[in-house]
């Protein structure tokens, strides 16, 4: 990749969901100066998935993402190519990047209202940068690659007639089998692929509905849980091309099941920080050994919604409040939504490469919370190796931004 920073301030590009070396991750240690370039290199070695990219400057991520610096990154592989799924990009396989916005005249308004403790909430939504979007479709089955690119808002996607759709993939790729549902909740940073059946000549609206698990009445009212949005209208042709049925088997999960975990860790989410510590660029919070599996227990008892994103790895959700995860959480994940009162157990395998000098991040992906300090750092090391303090906050040429003349 070659990234050129045409902004008048430093920024970065983080490859959200990508398995890659820490030096190529694009987090806050790989900043690119104004007028600078960054050329990360890595080998893509993970299953087909819908990923995305966005800036990750410490303390300013919310502003950069809210202003539109984000895009979708689609991976294909041999298995996904052979499956009888809608796969004609822009025809029956559609990117749906959802972001809420608010305008003051012709300018974006980024003001956060005083009681909005989740962060910025817009009063309308865009899809792929378009207001009031619609798509004309000509096929019976349409695949929607949903990406919540909002900085704070959580959506509950569905259709007004409550028609069922098939969930075929989550953050890190395909499920083992399709799961039928009529609502799908995605918090900031989460992705999902769904397949919906169309009827000839109809117009149907993809909508976000109010959410009953969002918290108390205060959180639902001021944190966006009670809101509803028309997101994307699908307009079916008078005659539709027939589509093959969705396969009953999609693939095998590559995420660990936790049975070979060598240790566990606990993460307590609070707006003031994770495990009572606010983010410090010079501090490594956790050290993991390359090739091992761990079980991370993540808890939110903070009275407001949070979520949890881990860089580099896709994980498996083992438990939600002591119960088996719902269908929407059975696929490979890198980001999960934790309403107040939620405890999740996640199984993660760290396959490297080891780099004791360069950390990955874990954080709340409600970006106002991340900017306030709800973030920590971990490094992957070889057995017996010790973590090193990150060298500065801007990195060095070769794995960070640098001026070019």
N, C-alpha and C positions, 0 to 999 in steps of 0.2 A: 504494500500500500504506500502511496505517497500523499501525505497530508500537507497542505499549505495553509498557513494561518493568515487570512486576509482581514482579520479583525484588528481593532486598535488596542486590544488587550490580550493577555495570554489565555490560552484555553487548552483543551486536550480532546482526544477522541478515544473513548472506551468502547471496546467490542463486547457488548453485554450478552452473556451466554456462551461466549467463545472459550474453548479450551486452548490456552496458549501460554508461552512463557511470561512471567511477571513483568519482564522488561518491555514486553510488547502490549501489555494490557491496556495502556492508555488512561490509567488512573491519575491521581493527583501528583504522582512522582514523575510522570512523563509529560510535563507541560511543554507547550510550544509557544515561543515568544511571538509577538506581533511581527509579521514579515518573515517568520521562520518556517522551516519545514521539518517533518518527521517521517521517517521511512521505516516502519516496522516490517519485519518479515517473520512468517511462521508457516508451518504446514498444517492445513486443516485436517484434523484427525478426530472426527466425532460424527454421530449419526445425522442424517438429514433433519433440518430444524428451521424454524422461523426465529431468527435472532435480530438484534438491532444494534445501533451505535449512537452514542451521544457524548457530549462533553462531561468531564468529571473534575473541574477545578475545585479544590477544597474551599468551601465557603461561598461559592458562586454557581454551583451546579444548577440550582433551581432556576436562576435567571437565564442561564444559557439554554437550557432545555425548553423552558417556557416560551422563549423567543423563536423556537422552531429548529434548533440545531439537533436534528435527529433523523434517522432513516432506518429502513428495514434491510436486513442482510439475510438472504435465503440460501440455505444449503440443501443440495440434493445428494443422493447417493444411489448406489446400484439397487438396493432393496426398494427404496421409495419410487424409483423410476419404473420398476416393474409392476407396482401395485396399480390396480384399476381404480384410481382416484382422479378427480378433476385435477389436471396439471398443466393446462394451457394458460400461461401467465397473461393476465389481463382479459381473458375470455371467460373461462369458468374457474379460474384460480386467481383470487383478487386480494391484493394487499389492502388492509383496512387499518390505517394508522390513526388512532383516535386521540385528539387533544382538545381540552377545553380552553376557551379563550374569553376575554372580555375586551371590548373596544371603547376607547374614549375618542369619539369622532373617528378619524381614520387611523389612529394609533392604538397599539396594544396597551391595555391597562394592566399593570402587574400588581396593583395594590391588594394587600391582604386585609380583609376586614377584621376588626379587633377580636371577634369571638371565634374566628376560624383557626383553631389551634392545629388543624391538620396541614395548613398551608394555603396557597393560592387556590381559589375555586372560581372558574369562569362561569358565565351565564349562558354560554352556547358552546357547541362542539364543532370541530372541523374533522374531516376525513381526508387524509393525504393533502392537507393544506387547503381544502376546499370547503366553503360554507354551503349549507343546504345541498349536500351532495346526493346524486342519484347515479345508478348504473343500469344501463340496458343490458339484459342478459338473454341468451338464446338457447340455454341448455337446461335440462330438467334438474340437474344437480349442480350447485354452486358451492365452491370451497372459499371460505372467508378466512384469511390469515389475520386474526385480530391482535392488535398491539395496543396496549394502554400506554400511550406516550405522554399522558398527563403527569404533572408534577405532584399532585396530591389527591386527585379525584379517583374514587373507585367506582366502577360501573358494574351493573348487573344486566348483561345482554340477553335479549330474547325478542319475541315478536308479539304484537298485540293480540293475535288470535291464539297465542300459547301453543303454536305448532312445535312439535318436537324437532330437534336437529341432532346431528351426530357429532360428538366431540371425537376427533381422530388424533389430535396431538396437543401437547402442552409445551412449556418453555423449551425443553431440550429435545423434542422430537415426538415420534409416533407412540401412541399407546399400544398395548398388546392387542386390544380389540376396541372397536368403536363403542362409545357409551352414549345412550340416548338421554336427552334432557331438554328442558324448555327454558332454563335460566342458567347463565354462566357468569360468575363474579370474577372480575379481574381487577386487581389493584395496580398501582403504578409500576411499570416495568414488566408485568406479566404478559405472556402471549398464549394464544390458543388457536388451533385450527378447527373450524367446524364446517360441516357439509349440510346444506339446507336444500330441501326439495321445493321446486317452484311449480306453479300451475300456470298454464298458458294464459296470457293476457292480464295476469294480475299485477297489482302493485302492492308490495309489502314493505313495511318499515322495520328495519333493525332499530331497536329502541333500548335505552337503558332505563331500568325500573327502580323504584325505591327498594331499599334493602333492610330486612328486618333483623339482621345480625350485626348491625353497624355500631350498636351501643345504645345508650339511653336516649330519651327524647331530646335532650340537649344536643348530643352528638349527631343525632339524625337530622335535626333542624339546622344546626350551624356547621356541621362537618360534611354536609352533602348527602347524608344517607337517605333523606326524603325526596331528593331531586329526581326528575325524570327528563330524559332527552330523546328526541328523534335523532338518530345517528346517521343512517344511510338507507335511502329508498332503493329497492330493487324493482326494476320494471321489466316484466317478462314479455317476450315477444308473443304474437298471436299463435305462432307455431314454435314448439321447442324441439331441439335435437334430443333424441333419447340418450340417456346416460346409463352406463352399466351400474349394477348394484354395488354398494360399498362392500369391500371384502370383509369377511367376518373375522379374519386374523390379519393384523397389521405388522407385527414384529415382536422381537424379544427385547425387554428392557436391559440396558447395560448398566443401570444404576445399581449400587449394592443393596442387599436386603438387611444389612446390619449384623448378620450372624457371625461375621469374621471381624467385628470391630475390636480394636485394640485398646480404645479408651473412649470416655465420654467427656463432653464439655457442656457447660451451662451458660446461657446468654439471657440476661434479664434486660428487657427493653424498657427504657424510660426516655422521655424527651430530653432529659439532662445528659444522657449518655447510655452506653451499654455496659452492664456490670459496674455501674456507678462511676464510669470513667468517660470523660469527653474525649473526642478524637485528638490525638497528638501525632503530628506527622513524623516526629522523631522517635516514637515508641512502638516497638513490636509487641502486640498484645498476646498473640498465640503463636506457637511453633509446632508444626506438624511434620511427621516423617513421611517422605515420599514412598508411595506404594502401599500405604496403610489405609484402613477404613476406620472411621470414627462415627459415633452417634452424638449429635448436637441436640440438646434440649433448649428450645427457645420459648421464653415466656413473656407475655404481655399482661401486666396487671396495672397499667398506667392510667386507666380511665378513659383512654382515647384510642382510636385505631392506629396501628403501626403495620409495617410489613418488614420482611427480612430477605436481603439479597446477598448471595455469596459469589464472589468473583471466581472464575476459572472452572468451577465444578458444576456438574448437574447432580442433584441429589434425589433420594427417594423419601417421601413422607411416610414414616412408619406409623405414627399415631397422632391424633388430634384429640386433646383432652382425654387421653387414655383409650380412645376408640379407634377403630380402623378408619382410614381416610375416606372421604367421599369420592365418587367417581371422578370428579374434576381434579382431584389431587393424586391420582394413581399413576400419572405419567412422569417422565423426567422433568424436574423443576430446578430453577435457580433462584426463584423469587416466590415467596408465599405471603398471604395476607393473614395477619393475626389481629382480629378484633380484640378489644379489652376482654380479659378473662380467658384467653386462649393459651394453651401450652402445646407445642408441637415437638415431636421427635423426628429428626432428620438423619438419614444415613448418607455419609459422604466418603468418597474414595479419592485420595490425592495422588495423582499419577505423574506429577512433576511437569517440567523438569525442576530440579532443586535449584534454589537461588537464595542463599542466606542473607543477601544484601538488599533484595528488592521485594517488598511486600505486595500481597493482594489485599483487597478490602472486603469487609462484610459490613452491611449497614442497612438502616431503614431507607427504603426507596421512596418514601414521602420526602421529597427533596428539600423542603424547608427544614424538616427534622435532621436530615443528613448534614445540611449546611450548618445547623446549630451545634452539631457534634455527635449525632447518633451514628457513629462509625468507628470501626476498629480495624487493625491490621494483623495479617498473619503471613508467615513465611513458610515455604516448603523446603526442608533440608534433608540431606542424606542421613541415615542412621548414625548417631554419634556426633553429627555436625551441630554447631551452635549458631543461633541467629545473630546477625550483626545489626547494629543500629543503622537505619536508612541514612545514606550519605546525602544530607541536604534535602531540600524540598523541591528542587528543580531538576535533579538528575544530572547526567553528563551526556555529551554528544555520543551518539551510538545507540543510546536507548532513551533519549529525551529530545526535546526541541533544541534547535540551535539556529543562530542567525546564519543567513547565507548572503554573500555579497555580490 
